[in-house]
Amino acid sequence: EHPVKLNYQSDVARLRKIVINSLYSHKEIFLRELISNANDALEKLRITALTEKSVWDGTDSLNITIKAVKDEDGTNGRIVITDTGIGMSPQELSTNLGTLAKSGTSDFLSLAEGQEGAATGNLIGAFGLGFYSSFLVADRVQVASIPPKTDRNPNPVQHVFSSSADESSYEIFEDPRGNTLGRGTEITLYLKPDSLEYLETNAISGLVNKHSSFSSSFPIYLFERWTEEVADEEGLNTPEVPEPSEALNVPSTPDEDDEAIIEVASEHDEAKESVLPKVKNVTKEEWSRLNAQPPLWARDPKNISDQEYNLFYQTFFKDFSDPLAWHHFSGDSGSGVAFKAIVFLPSRLDAKFWQTLPEQKPKDVKLMVKRVFITSDLGDDSLPKWASWVKVVVDAEDLPLNVSRETLQSNRFLKQLKQMIIKRMIQLFTKISEEDPEKFEKIQEVYGSIIKLGAVEDSKNQAKLTSLTRFSTNQRNKTSLDQYLENKKHGQKQIFYLAEIGKTPELLSQSVFIEKLHARGYEVLLLTDPVDEILVSNLRQWKGIPFQDVAKAGLQFGDEGLDAEEEKEQQKDLDEKFKPLLDWLKLEAKDIVRNVVLSNRLVKSPCAVVANIDGYTANVQKILSAQNSKGGREGLMGQLANAKTLEINPRSPLIVGLLRRVEDLATQEDEKNIEAEELHEVASILIDGALVRSGFEVPDSHRFFSRVDRVLRRSLGVSETAPTDESVKPAPPVDSSVPDTPVTGANDGGIPDNVWDKVSLEIEEMEEDAVSHDEL
Ligand SMILES: Nc1ncnc2c1ncn2[C@@H]1O[C@H](COP(=O)(O)OP(=O)(O)OP(=O)(O)O)[C@@H](O)[C@H]1O
């Protein structure tokens, strides 16, 4: 049988290129990926054997072996990774390794191709690049494989898949060595000159400990060979181990019992003690078990270092960055199922989390039973959207092992599991908030909005989650609602807040609405996150104290009743004094606001527009008009839009000046017309200015600016009526003809002009042809 040469599917070629070019700094992951494939193949064999006894009778061992082989001259070498798993037929070798069957691959590829190094690393980490990571360290890879005997395939034949890193094709041929494997797959990596460090067994055992001790529940053995000096005494000769077999040779199935070899080593120790021994060099070898430790989650947290957790997390959840925090615990579900679990908070959210929120489903809650992975789909008992990003491993002790999806779904354990994960997440957040302010800041950065979303979504845990929310205020950067209440002033019966989406807290803190509150020392929450205002209107109150939007009517400091009689008198005088201005402004502003009052919230600014209780704040109006532009609800909008009040500041000189002019107006009958026109304009600008200052839009910006222009003219002493010279040069007359030669110079320098010359020459020749044809 001749080798068959086949071309890689184009996606594979692209993926291999990305792997080779951009993952260089992560090249060590090849081993983790190949071990994880071997593990999957063993798992598949075991599961197939449940229904098809002939593939595995349960006696021979299921394991993974790794052997590094140096070339004779020591310059090059290869690593051979073998498993006794399900194996592949020649067709499977071709479809599994020569094509990419995964959905979403093309999307992934186009994403990865637009990114550099580290970013690609993250992407690929999330994607899992499997077999192709071989080419990070190998310039040639050979995969020998043979599936188990079955009724349909009673005489399987071992085949080899062979490919070089720089070729766009691969070969498949019958293994000239025959059926050396019996069953399973053997991958031989011919190492690149820059990857020869992996020929050292220490490097391999280091990597397996680092990345793979938790990625396989099957034993992993490493072939070790070393030279020792032993006493050269008769009868004590240790026979030399034969030299390593030729390429593609298979290591014998490792002895499950390593003890014998250790004994040899102790003999050597004794020998060393003898006086003047004759020594000779003896080559020794053994298969040593690498992943003897139980999986991390099954161990005692006391004996696990942070670094181990980090590495476990990275390997298990394929995330290249460390987790922000974790919680490792064991328990009993209450329905009698004992389990161990670790809840991890990743250090960042998926970039698309918020855009894809409506479809969010957790994909990293991994349910294991007795250390064997069962599912990460909890079906109906899935976590709520706000918590869907959490990464969890749960290992239950006594659910039936081969639970099907149906029985899983109806299992009480899953319902309890969901509650438990949420509970532990909140506990973890709370603990960090109490014990580690620095880390809590990081939590706020990544999960601040998520926690608020949770408080809105999850009514059962609303109080706990709300306690964990933090807000900027006019006085400090981050405050909890409880801290806010601790800081409230005597008599204060409202939690003051101001909301404007997309503004910075710094900008918000300069709003007219908090001028007086700020000057008097009251704290105001500054809400800039879209979910902030949703949360506040959802909560309505915290510990019995209602929230008060300071851009709305109804604001009370709470110490009004404490004012001295004298102050009340003063207020009454002011009301009386400004009555003419208030009445006049009410008429002027009747299309925009429902009322005009003296303000108790302004200090410096002359005026502001405040939404009535039933009206919309500028923030809400913006959201609504964005929605409204897509149709509907105009009537309500219009009606509620002027549910506003114009507040004026009686202490502002501008307002005092305006009062005086309005009073004069009443007395000076003769000049009334011009004067009234001018004042009308001032009032319009003042009202429009108040709207803008308060975050609203002016109803007609064109009119607004022509008024401003007129006032500017007046203050510059320029005639208000002097016309602007509006004459402009008109465009040339209509010309509908199409140029018969392309306009030179119109090609923006992209194509040189002489090319156009040639093109037009050809066009001319063609035209001549056409003419002569007609004449015929
Ligand atoms: N050691 C092996 N034994 C049997 N089949 C294997 C082995 N290694 C790979 N395969 C087959 O080749 C396929 C492709 O492997 P590859 O590593 O590229 O992707 P994957 O394992 O499916 O995905 P991922 O690496 O993201 O988990 C596997 O799905 C499996 O069917």
Ligand as a Chemical Component Dictionary entry (heavy atoms), coordinates in Angstrom:
data_LIG
# 
_chem_comp.id                   LIG 
_chem_comp.type                 NON-POLYMER 
_chem_comp.pdbx_formal_charge   0 
_chem_comp.three_letter_code    LIG 
# 
loop_
_chem_comp_atom.comp_id 
_chem_comp_atom.atom_id 
_chem_comp_atom.alt_atom_id 
_chem_comp_atom.type_symbol 
_chem_comp_atom.charge 
_chem_comp_atom.model_Cartn_x 
_chem_comp_atom.model_Cartn_y 
_chem_comp_atom.model_Cartn_z 
_chem_comp_atom.pdbx_ordinal 
LIG N1  N1  N 0 -4.687  10.646 21.084 1  
LIG C1  C1  C 0 -5.796  10.602 20.342 2  
LIG N2  N2  N 0 -6.530  9.472  20.256 3  
LIG C2  C2  C 0 -7.664  9.418  19.528 4  
LIG N3  N3  N 0 -8.152  10.452 18.848 5  
LIG C3  C3  C 0 -7.462  11.616 18.889 6  
LIG C4  C4  C 0 -6.266  11.753 19.623 7  
LIG N4  N4  N 0 -5.818  13.015 19.470 8  
LIG C5  C5  C 0 -6.710  13.645 18.669 9  
LIG N5  N5  N 0 -7.694  12.804 18.322 10 
LIG C6  C6  C 0 -8.853  13.107 17.469 11 
LIG O1  O1  O 0 -8.566  14.247 16.691 12 
LIG C7  C7  C 0 -9.537  15.249 16.912 13 
LIG C8  C8  C 0 -8.930  16.614 16.769 14 
LIG O2  O2  O 0 -8.057  16.859 17.834 15 
LIG P1  P1  P 0 -7.742  18.306 18.292 16 
LIG O3  O3  O 0 -6.820  18.237 19.428 17 
LIG O4  O4  O 0 -7.297  19.096 17.112 18 
LIG O5  O5  O 0 -9.122  18.906 18.717 19 
LIG P2  P2  P 0 -10.106 18.473 19.897 20 
LIG O6  O6  O 0 -9.383  17.602 20.854 21 
LIG O7  O7  O 0 -11.349 17.967 19.289 22 
LIG O8  O8  O 0 -10.428 19.872 20.537 23 
LIG P3  P3  P 0 -9.751  20.550 21.795 24 
LIG O9  O9  O 0 -8.281  20.390 21.639 25 
LIG O10 O10 O 0 -10.211 21.937 21.718 26 
LIG O11 O11 O 0 -10.279 19.823 22.969 27 
LIG C9  C9  C 0 -10.100 14.930 18.282 28 
LIG O12 O12 O 0 -11.400 15.411 18.424 29 
LIG C10 C10 C 0 -10.058 13.409 18.300 30 
LIG O13 O13 O 0 -11.193 12.880 17.639 31 
# 
loop_
_chem_comp_bond.comp_id 
_chem_comp_bond.atom_id_1 
_chem_comp_bond.atom_id_2 
_chem_comp_bond.value_order 
_chem_comp_bond.pdbx_ordinal 
LIG N1  C1  SING 1  
LIG C1  N2  SING 2  
LIG C1  C4  DOUB 3  
LIG N2  C2  DOUB 4  
LIG C2  N3  SING 5  
LIG N3  C3  DOUB 6  
LIG C3  C4  SING 7  
LIG C3  N5  SING 8  
LIG C4  N4  SING 9  
LIG N4  C5  DOUB 10 
LIG C5  N5  SING 11 
LIG N5  C6  SING 12 
LIG C6  O1  SING 13 
LIG C6  C10 SING 14 
LIG O1  C7  SING 15 
LIG C7  C8  SING 16 
LIG C7  C9  SING 17 
LIG C8  O2  SING 18 
LIG O2  P1  SING 19 
LIG P1  O3  DOUB 20 
LIG P1  O4  SING 21 
LIG P1  O5  SING 22 
LIG O5  P2  SING 23 
LIG P2  O6  DOUB 24 
LIG P2  O7  SING 25 
LIG P2  O8  SING 26 
LIG O8  P3  SING 27 
LIG P3  O9  DOUB 28 
LIG P3  O10 SING 29 
LIG P3  O11 SING 30 
LIG C9  O12 SING 31 
LIG C9  C10 SING 32 
LIG C10 O13 SING 33 
# 
